[in-house]
Amino acid sequence: MSTQKIDQTTLGFLLKLRRAKQLDTLEIMTESLERKHPLASDQEAIALAWVLRDKEIKTGTSSI
């Protein structure tokens, strides 16, 4: 478990991306979220959620 604080927006996106079990699916889901949420703050949160989920998939451990 990480000691890093995750804001509510990023957490929401991370929970959505948790449905992805493979990196290919994660990429598709991330692109979809980016199209649906064009605000810069949302884009930043999506990018962080992607990084966290990518790490989770590769290591098999939870970010939160």
Summary of the structure (lengths in Angstrom):
residues: 64
radius of gyration: 10.9
end to end distance: 5.8
largest distance: 30.5
contacts: 164
relative contact order: 0.24
helix: 69%
strand: 0%
